[in-house]
Amino acid sequence: MIKKLLLTTFIGLGLNSIAQTTSFSLMYHFPAVTPSTGVVDPSPTPTAVGVTSGSYNAVGTGSTPSTSNVFSFNGWGTGSAPGGTTAPSAFTGTIDLAKYYEIVLTPQAGYSVNLTSMSFGAFRSGTGVRNWAVRTNKDSYATNAAASYTPLNAAASHSVPVISVTGGNTFLWNDDALTTGGPSYATNNICNVLFSGANYTNQTTPFNIRVFAWNAEAGTGTFRIDTVVINGSSTFSLGTGLNKVSHDLNAKIQLYPNPAINGVANIKITDATATKIELINTLGSVIATQLIGKENDIQLDVTNLPVGTYFVKVQTTEGTKTEKLIISK
């Protein structure tokens, strides 16, 4: 039986904050890149709750991609002798902060964002770069992020790793003889980057993530990245510096239709029964509350509420569950 509730018991209680955390994994495949598209990737950007993802762009490099469907440019700083060497001490170049690939991730209004990791395929032409690293604006591009390398398939078959990591944070392409495999080889060379610490936790300002590359054997040598994945989470939070009521991502509660239309929203609870309903606005205030008698199918009449975003907090026999409700007319 569905119990119909008209939330008309308004009270002046305030709620410090509602927090709803959602994990995301943004993936870039560069499907629209061609040799004529220029330094900005025109491909549709991936979407995620709480964060706006920008397009990849190349800065300080050549002006045209070297091939389609990947992000690959020349024009990097030189510093490796032709023919290659496996000894980093033999390189003469250093990181050039004016040459990089960049992506900007911007937390949306009301959200804070945590970044955890990034991975991408990497490949170079025969005279391309030998070193690359990832830095961000969170420390003004001062340090390389922690790095590791995962060889897959054909890359794993080499007795000498195609790529190694020096100093725990700088990628090194080993001897030139290991360039065998062509452009598709990049998907076998997975570069991993770890973001950790306060600079990447609960951020509300943009992340500028840059991949710097250097020590090319010639200025015409290319450096390619592909299948870029950026992992993290976003938290919708009402209030700053206040206690939070966590949203349970695994809560067995269904709120539908959402957005609510025609003034009706339904709540179905599968693992408990409800004893109290609260409706909370985006200012964090409880605008309506009603006690009920252990129901698990509830219909809310929200006819008189303005269009917008709300939170439905359900007190059940198994604890409190909170879900976001959007009201649309």
Contacts in CASP RR format, 6 or more apart in sequence:
PFRMAT RR
TARGET T0000
AUTHOR 0000-0000-0000
METHOD contacts of the structure
MODEL  1
MIKKLLLTTFIGLGLNSIAQTTSFSLMYHFPAVTPSTGVVDPSPTPTAVG
VTSGSYNAVGTGSTPSTSNVFSFNGWGTGSAPGGTTAPSAFTGTIDLAKY
YEIVLTPQAGYSVNLTSMSFGAFRSGTGVRNWAVRTNKDSYATNAAASYT
PLNAAASHSVPVISVTGGNTFLWNDDALTTGGPSYATNNICNVLFSGANY
TNQTTPFNIRVFAWNAEAGTGTFRIDTVVINGSSTFSLGTGLNKVSHDLN
AKIQLYPNPAINGVANIKITDATATKIELINTLGSVIATQLIGKENDIQL
DVTNLPVGTYFVKVQTTEGTKTEKLIISK
1 297 0 8 1.000
2 266 0 8 1.000
2 297 0 8 1.000
2 298 0 8 1.000
2 299 0 8 1.000
3 292 0 8 1.000
3 295 0 8 1.000
3 297 0 8 1.000
3 298 0 8 1.000
3 299 0 8 1.000
4 298 0 8 1.000
4 299 0 8 1.000
4 301 0 8 1.000
5 277 0 8 1.000
5 290 0 8 1.000
5 292 0 8 1.000
5 298 0 8 1.000
5 299 0 8 1.000
5 300 0 8 1.000
5 301 0 8 1.000
6 301 0 8 1.000
7 277 0 8 1.000
7 279 0 8 1.000
7 288 0 8 1.000
7 289 0 8 1.000
7 290 0 8 1.000
7 300 0 8 1.000
7 301 0 8 1.000
7 302 0 8 1.000
8 288 0 8 1.000
9 288 0 8 1.000
9 289 0 8 1.000
9 290 0 8 1.000
10 287 0 8 1.000
10 288 0 8 1.000
11 286 0 8 1.000
11 288 0 8 1.000
11 289 0 8 1.000
12 285 0 8 1.000
12 286 0 8 1.000
13 285 0 8 1.000
13 286 0 8 1.000
13 289 0 8 1.000
14 284 0 8 1.000
14 285 0 8 1.000
14 286 0 8 1.000
15 238 0 8 1.000
15 245 0 8 1.000
15 280 0 8 1.000
15 284 0 8 1.000
15 285 0 8 1.000
15 286 0 8 1.000
15 313 0 8 1.000
16 239 0 8 1.000
16 242 0 8 1.000
16 243 0 8 1.000
16 244 0 8 1.000
16 245 0 8 1.000
16 284 0 8 1.000
17 237 0 8 1.000
17 238 0 8 1.000
17 239 0 8 1.000
17 241 0 8 1.000
17 242 0 8 1.000
17 243 0 8 1.000
17 244 0 8 1.000
17 245 0 8 1.000
17 284 0 8 1.000
18 236 0 8 1.000
18 237 0 8 1.000
18 238 0 8 1.000
18 244 0 8 1.000
18 245 0 8 1.000
18 247 0 8 1.000
18 280 0 8 1.000
18 284 0 8 1.000
18 311 0 8 1.000
18 313 0 8 1.000
18 322 0 8 1.000
19 235 0 8 1.000
19 236 0 8 1.000
19 237 0 8 1.000
19 244 0 8 1.000
19 245 0 8 1.000
19 246 0 8 1.000
19 247 0 8 1.000
20 235 0 8 1.000
20 236 0 8 1.000
20 247 0 8 1.000
20 322 0 8 1.000
20 324 0 8 1.000
21 233 0 8 1.000
21 234 0 8 1.000
21 235 0 8 1.000
21 236 0 8 1.000
21 246 0 8 1.000
21 247 0 8 1.000
21 249 0 8 1.000
22 48 0 8 1.000
22 49 0 8 1.000
22 50 0 8 1.000
22 233 0 8 1.000
22 234 0 8 1.000
22 235 0 8 1.000
22 249 0 8 1.000
23 231 0 8 1.000
23 232 0 8 1.000
23 233 0 8 1.000
24 48 0 8 1.000
24 49 0 8 1.000
24 50 0 8 1.000
24 51 0 8 1.000
24 231 0 8 1.000
24 232 0 8 1.000
24 233 0 8 1.000
24 234 0 8 1.000
25 48 0 8 1.000
25 229 0 8 1.000
25 230 0 8 1.000
25 231 0 8 1.000
25 232 0 8 1.000
26 46 0 8 1.000
26 48 0 8 1.000
26 51 0 8 1.000
26 53 0 8 1.000
26 105 0 8 1.000
26 229 0 8 1.000
26 230 0 8 1.000
26 231 0 8 1.000
27 46 0 8 1.000
27 227 0 8 1.000
27 228 0 8 1.000
27 229 0 8 1.000
28 41 0 8 1.000
28 43 0 8 1.000
28 45 0 8 1.000
28 46 0 8 1.000
28 56 0 8 1.000
28 71 0 8 1.000
28 103 0 8 1.000
28 227 0 8 1.000
28 228 0 8 1.000
28 229 0 8 1.000
29 43 0 8 1.000
29 69 0 8 1.000
29 226 0 8 1.000
29 227 0 8 1.000
30 41 0 8 1.000
30 43 0 8 1.000
30 56 0 8 1.000
30 69 0 8 1.000
30 70 0 8 1.000
30 71 0 8 1.000
30 226 0 8 1.000
31 43 0 8 1.000
31 69 0 8 1.000
32 41 0 8 1.000
32 42 0 8 1.000
32 43 0 8 1.000
32 44 0 8 1.000
33 41 0 8 1.000
33 42 0 8 1.000
33 43 0 8 1.000
33 65 0 8 1.000
33 68 0 8 1.000
33 69 0 8 1.000
33 70 0 8 1.000
33 71 0 8 1.000
34 65 0 8 1.000
34 68 0 8 1.000
35 64 0 8 1.000
35 65 0 8 1.000
35 66 0 8 1.000
35 67 0 8 1.000
35 68 0 8 1.000
36 64 0 8 1.000
37 64 0 8 1.000
37 65 0 8 1.000
38 58 0 8 1.000
38 63 0 8 1.000
38 64 0 8 1.000
38 65 0 8 1.000
39 57 0 8 1.000
39 58 0 8 1.000
39 59 0 8 1.000
39 61 0 8 1.000
39 62 0 8 1.000
39 63 0 8 1.000
39 73 0 8 1.000
40 55 0 8 1.000
40 56 0 8 1.000
40 57 0 8 1.000
40 58 0 8 1.000
41 55 0 8 1.000
41 56 0 8 1.000
41 57 0 8 1.000
41 71 0 8 1.000
42 55 0 8 1.000
43 55 0 8 1.000
45 53 0 8 1.000
45 54 0 8 1.000
45 55 0 8 1.000
46 53 0 8 1.000
47 53 0 8 1.000
48 234 0 8 1.000
49 111 0 8 1.000
49 234 0 8 1.000
50 107 0 8 1.000
50 108 0 8 1.000
50 111 0 8 1.000
50 113 0 8 1.000
50 234 0 8 1.000
50 236 0 8 1.000
51 105 0 8 1.000
51 106 0 8 1.000
51 107 0 8 1.000
51 108 0 8 1.000
51 111 0 8 1.000
51 113 0 8 1.000
51 234 0 8 1.000
52 105 0 8 1.000
52 106 0 8 1.000
52 107 0 8 1.000
52 108 0 8 1.000
53 103 0 8 1.000
53 105 0 8 1.000
53 230 0 8 1.000
54 103 0 8 1.000
54 104 0 8 1.000
54 105 0 8 1.000
54 106 0 8 1.000
55 103 0 8 1.000
56 71 0 8 1.000
56 101 0 8 1.000
56 102 0 8 1.000
56 103 0 8 1.000
56 228 0 8 1.000
57 101 0 8 1.000
57 102 0 8 1.000
57 103 0 8 1.000
58 71 0 8 1.000
58 73 0 8 1.000
58 100 0 8 1.000
58 101 0 8 1.000
58 102 0 8 1.000
59 98 0 8 1.000
59 99 0 8 1.000
59 100 0 8 1.000
59 101 0 8 1.000
59 102 0 8 1.000
60 75 0 8 1.000
60 98 0 8 1.000
60 99 0 8 1.000
60 100 0 8 1.000
61 73 0 8 1.000
61 74 0 8 1.000
61 75 0 8 1.000
61 76 0 8 1.000
61 99 0 8 1.000
62 73 0 8 1.000
62 74 0 8 1.000
62 75 0 8 1.000
64 73 0 8 1.000
65 71 0 8 1.000
65 72 0 8 1.000
65 73 0 8 1.000
66 72 0 8 1.000
66 73 0 8 1.000
66 74 0 8 1.000
66 125 0 8 1.000
66 222 0 8 1.000
66 224 0 8 1.000
67 183 0 8 1.000
67 224 0 8 1.000
70 183 0 8 1.000
70 186 0 8 1.000
70 224 0 8 1.000
70 225 0 8 1.000
70 226 0 8 1.000
71 101 0 8 1.000
71 224 0 8 1.000
71 225 0 8 1.000
71 226 0 8 1.000
71 228 0 8 1.000
72 123 0 8 1.000
72 183 0 8 1.000
72 222 0 8 1.000
72 223 0 8 1.000
72 224 0 8 1.000
72 225 0 8 1.000
73 101 0 8 1.000
73 222 0 8 1.000
73 223 0 8 1.000
74 125 0 8 1.000
74 128 0 8 1.000
74 216 0 8 1.000
74 219 0 8 1.000
74 220 0 8 1.000
74 221 0 8 1.000
74 222 0 8 1.000
74 223 0 8 1.000
75 99 0 8 1.000
75 216 0 8 1.000
75 219 0 8 1.000
75 220 0 8 1.000
75 221 0 8 1.000
76 96 0 8 1.000
76 99 0 8 1.000
76 128 0 8 1.000
76 129 0 8 1.000
76 213 0 8 1.000
76 214 0 8 1.000
76 216 0 8 1.000
76 219 0 8 1.000
76 221 0 8 1.000
76 223 0 8 1.000
77 93 0 8 1.000
77 96 0 8 1.000
77 99 0 8 1.000
77 129 0 8 1.000
77 214 0 8 1.000
77 215 0 8 1.000
77 216 0 8 1.000
77 219 0 8 1.000
78 93 0 8 1.000
78 215 0 8 1.000
78 216 0 8 1.000
78 217 0 8 1.000
78 218 0 8 1.000
78 219 0 8 1.000
79 91 0 8 1.000
79 92 0 8 1.000
79 93 0 8 1.000
79 130 0 8 1.000
79 214 0 8 1.000
79 215 0 8 1.000
79 216 0 8 1.000
79 217 0 8 1.000
80 90 0 8 1.000
80 91 0 8 1.000
80 92 0 8 1.000
80 93 0 8 1.000
80 130 0 8 1.000
80 215 0 8 1.000
80 216 0 8 1.000
80 217 0 8 1.000
81 90 0 8 1.000
81 217 0 8 1.000
82 127 0 8 1.000
82 217 0 8 1.000
82 218 0 8 1.000
83 176 0 8 1.000
83 217 0 8 1.000
84 130 0 8 1.000
84 175 0 8 1.000
84 176 0 8 1.000
84 217 0 8 1.000
85 91 0 8 1.000
85 175 0 8 1.000
86 174 0 8 1.000
86 175 0 8 1.000
88 131 0 8 1.000
88 166 0 8 1.000
88 172 0 8 1.000
91 130 0 8 1.000
91 131 0 8 1.000
91 215 0 8 1.000
92 215 0 8 1.000
93 214 0 8 1.000
93 215 0 8 1.000
94 214 0 8 1.000
95 131 0 8 1.000
95 133 0 8 1.000
95 212 0 8 1.000
95 214 0 8 1.000
96 212 0 8 1.000
96 214 0 8 1.000
97 141 0 8 1.000
97 212 0 8 1.000
99 212 0 8 1.000
99 213 0 8 1.000
99 214 0 8 1.000
100 210 0 8 1.000
100 211 0 8 1.000
100 212 0 8 1.000
100 213 0 8 1.000
101 210 0 8 1.000
101 211 0 8 1.000
101 213 0 8 1.000
101 225 0 8 1.000
102 208 0 8 1.000
102 209 0 8 1.000
102 210 0 8 1.000
102 211 0 8 1.000
103 208 0 8 1.000
103 209 0 8 1.000
103 228 0 8 1.000
103 230 0 8 1.000
104 206 0 8 1.000
104 207 0 8 1.000
104 208 0 8 1.000
104 209 0 8 1.000
105 113 0 8 1.000
105 115 0 8 1.000
105 206 0 8 1.000
105 207 0 8 1.000
105 209 0 8 1.000
105 230 0 8 1.000
106 206 0 8 1.000
106 207 0 8 1.000
107 113 0 8 1.000
107 203 0 8 1.000
107 204 0 8 1.000
107 205 0 8 1.000
107 206 0 8 1.000
107 234 0 8 1.000
108 234 0 8 1.000
110 204 0 8 1.000
110 236 0 8 1.000
110 237 0 8 1.000
110 238 0 8 1.000
111 204 0 8 1.000
111 234 0 8 1.000
111 235 0 8 1.000
111 236 0 8 1.000
111 237 0 8 1.000
112 202 0 8 1.000
112 203 0 8 1.000
112 204 0 8 1.000
112 234 0 8 1.000
112 235 0 8 1.000
112 237 0 8 1.000
113 202 0 8 1.000
113 203 0 8 1.000
113 204 0 8 1.000
113 207 0 8 1.000
113 232 0 8 1.000
113 233 0 8 1.000
113 234 0 8 1.000
113 235 0 8 1.000
114 200 0 8 1.000
114 201 0 8 1.000
114 202 0 8 1.000
114 203 0 8 1.000
114 232 0 8 1.000
114 233 0 8 1.000
114 234 0 8 1.000
114 235 0 8 1.000
115 195 0 8 1.000
115 200 0 8 1.000
115 203 0 8 1.000
115 207 0 8 1.000
115 230 0 8 1.000
115 231 0 8 1.000
115 232 0 8 1.000
116 194 0 8 1.000
116 195 0 8 1.000
116 196 0 8 1.000
116 200 0 8 1.000
116 231 0 8 1.000
116 232 0 8 1.000
116 233 0 8 1.000
117 192 0 8 1.000
117 193 0 8 1.000
117 194 0 8 1.000
117 195 0 8 1.000
117 230 0 8 1.000
117 231 0 8 1.000
117 232 0 8 1.000
118 134 0 8 1.000
118 145 0 8 1.000
118 192 0 8 1.000
118 193 0 8 1.000
118 195 0 8 1.000
118 209 0 8 1.000
118 228 0 8 1.000
118 229 0 8 1.000
118 230 0 8 1.000
118 231 0 8 1.000
119 150 0 8 1.000
119 190 0 8 1.000
119 191 0 8 1.000
119 192 0 8 1.000
119 193 0 8 1.000
119 227 0 8 1.000
119 228 0 8 1.000
119 229 0 8 1.000
120 190 0 8 1.000
120 191 0 8 1.000
120 211 0 8 1.000
120 225 0 8 1.000
120 226 0 8 1.000
120 227 0 8 1.000
120 228 0 8 1.000
120 229 0 8 1.000
121 186 0 8 1.000
121 187 0 8 1.000
121 189 0 8 1.000
121 190 0 8 1.000
121 191 0 8 1.000
121 224 0 8 1.000
121 225 0 8 1.000
121 226 0 8 1.000
121 227 0 8 1.000
121 228 0 8 1.000
122 132 0 8 1.000
122 163 0 8 1.000
122 171 0 8 1.000
122 173 0 8 1.000
122 186 0 8 1.000
122 189 0 8 1.000
122 191 0 8 1.000
122 223 0 8 1.000
122 224 0 8 1.000
122 225 0 8 1.000
122 226 0 8 1.000
123 182 0 8 1.000
123 183 0 8 1.000
123 185 0 8 1.000
123 186 0 8 1.000
123 189 0 8 1.000
123 223 0 8 1.000
123 224 0 8 1.000
123 226 0 8 1.000
124 130 0 8 1.000
124 173 0 8 1.000
124 179 0 8 1.000
124 221 0 8 1.000
124 222 0 8 1.000
124 223 0 8 1.000
124 224 0 8 1.000
125 179 0 8 1.000
125 221 0 8 1.000
125 222 0 8 1.000
126 176 0 8 1.000
126 179 0 8 1.000
126 217 0 8 1.000
126 221 0 8 1.000
127 216 0 8 1.000
127 217 0 8 1.000
127 218 0 8 1.000
127 219 0 8 1.000
127 220 0 8 1.000
127 221 0 8 1.000
128 216 0 8 1.000
128 217 0 8 1.000
128 218 0 8 1.000
128 219 0 8 1.000
128 221 0 8 1.000
128 222 0 8 1.000
128 223 0 8 1.000
129 173 0 8 1.000
129 213 0 8 1.000
129 214 0 8 1.000
129 215 0 8 1.000
129 216 0 8 1.000
129 221 0 8 1.000
129 223 0 8 1.000
130 172 0 8 1.000
130 173 0 8 1.000
130 215 0 8 1.000
130 216 0 8 1.000
130 217 0 8 1.000
131 170 0 8 1.000
131 171 0 8 1.000
131 172 0 8 1.000
131 173 0 8 1.000
131 213 0 8 1.000
131 214 0 8 1.000
131 215 0 8 1.000
132 170 0 8 1.000
132 171 0 8 1.000
132 191 0 8 1.000
132 211 0 8 1.000
132 212 0 8 1.000
132 213 0 8 1.000
132 214 0 8 1.000
132 223 0 8 1.000
133 144 0 8 1.000
133 145 0 8 1.000
133 147 0 8 1.000
133 169 0 8 1.000
133 170 0 8 1.000
133 171 0 8 1.000
133 211 0 8 1.000
133 212 0 8 1.000
134 144 0 8 1.000
134 145 0 8 1.000
134 147 0 8 1.000
134 193 0 8 1.000
134 209 0 8 1.000
134 210 0 8 1.000
134 211 0 8 1.000
134 212 0 8 1.000
135 141 0 8 1.000
135 142 0 8 1.000
135 143 0 8 1.000
135 144 0 8 1.000
135 145 0 8 1.000
135 210 0 8 1.000
135 212 0 8 1.000
136 145 0 8 1.000
136 195 0 8 1.000
136 199 0 8 1.000
136 207 0 8 1.000
136 208 0 8 1.000
136 209 0 8 1.000
136 210 0 8 1.000
137 206 0 8 1.000
137 207 0 8 1.000
137 208 0 8 1.000
138 199 0 8 1.000
138 200 0 8 1.000
138 203 0 8 1.000
138 207 0 8 1.000
139 199 0 8 1.000
141 210 0 8 1.000
143 169 0 8 1.000
144 169 0 8 1.000
144 170 0 8 1.000
145 169 0 8 1.000
145 193 0 8 1.000
145 194 0 8 1.000
145 195 0 8 1.000
146 168 0 8 1.000
146 169 0 8 1.000
146 193 0 8 1.000
146 194 0 8 1.000
146 196 0 8 1.000
147 165 0 8 1.000
147 168 0 8 1.000
147 169 0 8 1.000
147 170 0 8 1.000
147 171 0 8 1.000
147 191 0 8 1.000
147 192 0 8 1.000
147 193 0 8 1.000
147 194 0 8 1.000
148 165 0 8 1.000
148 168 0 8 1.000
148 192 0 8 1.000
148 194 0 8 1.000
149 161 0 8 1.000
149 163 0 8 1.000
149 164 0 8 1.000
149 165 0 8 1.000
149 171 0 8 1.000
149 189 0 8 1.000
149 190 0 8 1.000
149 191 0 8 1.000
149 192 0 8 1.000
150 190 0 8 1.000
150 192 0 8 1.000
151 158 0 8 1.000
151 161 0 8 1.000
151 162 0 8 1.000
151 163 0 8 1.000
151 188 0 8 1.000
151 189 0 8 1.000
151 190 0 8 1.000
152 187 0 8 1.000
152 188 0 8 1.000
152 189 0 8 1.000
152 190 0 8 1.000
153 188 0 8 1.000
154 181 0 8 1.000
154 185 0 8 1.000
154 188 0 8 1.000
155 161 0 8 1.000
155 162 0 8 1.000
155 163 0 8 1.000
155 185 0 8 1.000
155 188 0 8 1.000
155 189 0 8 1.000
156 188 0 8 1.000
158 178 0 8 1.000
160 174 0 8 1.000
160 175 0 8 1.000
160 178 0 8 1.000
161 174 0 8 1.000
162 173 0 8 1.000
162 174 0 8 1.000
162 178 0 8 1.000
162 188 0 8 1.000
162 189 0 8 1.000
163 171 0 8 1.000
163 172 0 8 1.000
163 173 0 8 1.000
163 174 0 8 1.000
163 189 0 8 1.000
163 191 0 8 1.000
164 171 0 8 1.000
164 172 0 8 1.000
164 174 0 8 1.000
165 171 0 8 1.000
165 172 0 8 1.000
166 172 0 8 1.000
171 191 0 8 1.000
176 217 0 8 1.000
179 185 0 8 1.000
183 224 0 8 1.000
186 224 0 8 1.000
186 225 0 8 1.000
186 226 0 8 1.000
186 227 0 8 1.000
187 226 0 8 1.000
187 227 0 8 1.000
200 207 0 8 1.000
202 235 0 8 1.000
209 230 0 8 1.000
211 225 0 8 1.000
213 223 0 8 1.000
216 223 0 8 1.000
236 247 0 8 1.000
236 324 0 8 1.000
237 244 0 8 1.000
238 282 0 8 1.000
238 283 0 8 1.000
238 284 0 8 1.000
239 284 0 8 1.000
245 313 0 8 1.000
245 320 0 8 1.000
245 322 0 8 1.000
247 322 0 8 1.000
247 323 0 8 1.000
247 324 0 8 1.000
248 321 0 8 1.000
248 322 0 8 1.000
251 321 0 8 1.000
251 322 0 8 1.000
251 323 0 8 1.000
252 269 0 8 1.000
252 270 0 8 1.000
252 271 0 8 1.000
252 272 0 8 1.000
253 267 0 8 1.000
253 268 0 8 1.000
253 269 0 8 1.000
253 270 0 8 1.000
253 314 0 8 1.000
253 321 0 8 1.000
253 323 0 8 1.000
254 266 0 8 1.000
254 267 0 8 1.000
254 268 0 8 1.000
254 269 0 8 1.000
254 270 0 8 1.000
255 265 0 8 1.000
255 266 0 8 1.000
255 267 0 8 1.000
255 312 0 8 1.000
255 323 0 8 1.000
255 325 0 8 1.000
256 265 0 8 1.000
256 266 0 8 1.000
256 268 0 8 1.000
257 264 0 8 1.000
257 265 0 8 1.000
257 266 0 8 1.000
258 265 0 8 1.000
258 324 0 8 1.000
258 325 0 8 1.000
258 326 0 8 1.000
259 325 0 8 1.000
259 326 0 8 1.000
259 327 0 8 1.000
259 328 0 8 1.000
260 300 0 8 1.000
260 302 0 8 1.000
260 325 0 8 1.000
260 326 0 8 1.000
260 327 0 8 1.000
260 328 0 8 1.000
261 328 0 8 1.000
261 329 0 8 1.000
263 301 0 8 1.000
263 302 0 8 1.000
263 303 0 8 1.000
263 305 0 8 1.000
263 327 0 8 1.000
264 299 0 8 1.000
264 300 0 8 1.000
264 301 0 8 1.000
264 302 0 8 1.000
264 303 0 8 1.000
265 299 0 8 1.000
265 300 0 8 1.000
265 302 0 8 1.000
265 312 0 8 1.000
265 325 0 8 1.000
265 327 0 8 1.000
266 297 0 8 1.000
266 298 0 8 1.000
266 299 0 8 1.000
266 300 0 8 1.000
267 274 0 8 1.000
267 277 0 8 1.000
267 297 0 8 1.000
267 298 0 8 1.000
267 299 0 8 1.000
267 300 0 8 1.000
267 312 0 8 1.000
267 314 0 8 1.000
268 296 0 8 1.000
268 297 0 8 1.000
268 298 0 8 1.000
269 296 0 8 1.000
269 297 0 8 1.000
269 314 0 8 1.000
269 316 0 8 1.000
269 321 0 8 1.000
270 296 0 8 1.000
271 318 0 8 1.000
272 296 0 8 1.000
272 316 0 8 1.000
272 317 0 8 1.000
272 318 0 8 1.000
272 319 0 8 1.000
273 293 0 8 1.000
273 294 0 8 1.000
273 295 0 8 1.000
273 296 0 8 1.000
273 316 0 8 1.000
273 317 0 8 1.000
274 292 0 8 1.000
274 293 0 8 1.000
274 294 0 8 1.000
274 295 0 8 1.000
274 296 0 8 1.000
274 298 0 8 1.000
274 314 0 8 1.000
274 315 0 8 1.000
274 316 0 8 1.000
275 291 0 8 1.000
275 292 0 8 1.000
275 293 0 8 1.000
275 294 0 8 1.000
275 315 0 8 1.000
275 316 0 8 1.000
275 317 0 8 1.000
276 289 0 8 1.000
276 290 0 8 1.000
276 291 0 8 1.000
276 292 0 8 1.000
276 314 0 8 1.000
276 315 0 8 1.000
277 289 0 8 1.000
277 290 0 8 1.000
277 292 0 8 1.000
277 298 0 8 1.000
277 300 0 8 1.000
277 312 0 8 1.000
277 313 0 8 1.000
277 314 0 8 1.000
277 315 0 8 1.000
278 286 0 8 1.000
278 288 0 8 1.000
278 289 0 8 1.000
278 312 0 8 1.000
278 313 0 8 1.000
278 314 0 8 1.000
278 315 0 8 1.000
279 286 0 8 1.000
279 287 0 8 1.000
279 288 0 8 1.000
279 289 0 8 1.000
279 300 0 8 1.000
279 302 0 8 1.000
279 305 0 8 1.000
279 310 0 8 1.000
279 311 0 8 1.000
279 312 0 8 1.000
279 313 0 8 1.000
279 325 0 8 1.000
280 286 0 8 1.000
280 287 0 8 1.000
280 310 0 8 1.000
280 311 0 8 1.000
280 312 0 8 1.000
280 313 0 8 1.000
281 287 0 8 1.000
281 310 0 8 1.000
281 311 0 8 1.000
282 308 0 8 1.000
282 309 0 8 1.000
282 310 0 8 1.000
284 311 0 8 1.000
286 313 0 8 1.000
287 310 0 8 1.000
292 298 0 8 1.000
294 317 0 8 1.000
300 312 0 8 1.000
302 325 0 8 1.000
302 327 0 8 1.000
305 327 0 8 1.000
306 327 0 8 1.000
307 327 0 8 1.000
307 328 0 8 1.000
307 329 0 8 1.000
308 326 0 8 1.000
308 327 0 8 1.000
308 328 0 8 1.000
309 324 0 8 1.000
309 325 0 8 1.000
309 326 0 8 1.000
309 327 0 8 1.000
310 324 0 8 1.000
310 325 0 8 1.000
310 326 0 8 1.000
310 327 0 8 1.000
311 322 0 8 1.000
311 323 0 8 1.000
311 324 0 8 1.000
311 325 0 8 1.000
312 322 0 8 1.000
312 323 0 8 1.000
312 324 0 8 1.000
312 325 0 8 1.000
313 320 0 8 1.000
313 321 0 8 1.000
313 322 0 8 1.000
314 320 0 8 1.000
314 321 0 8 1.000
314 322 0 8 1.000
314 323 0 8 1.000
END
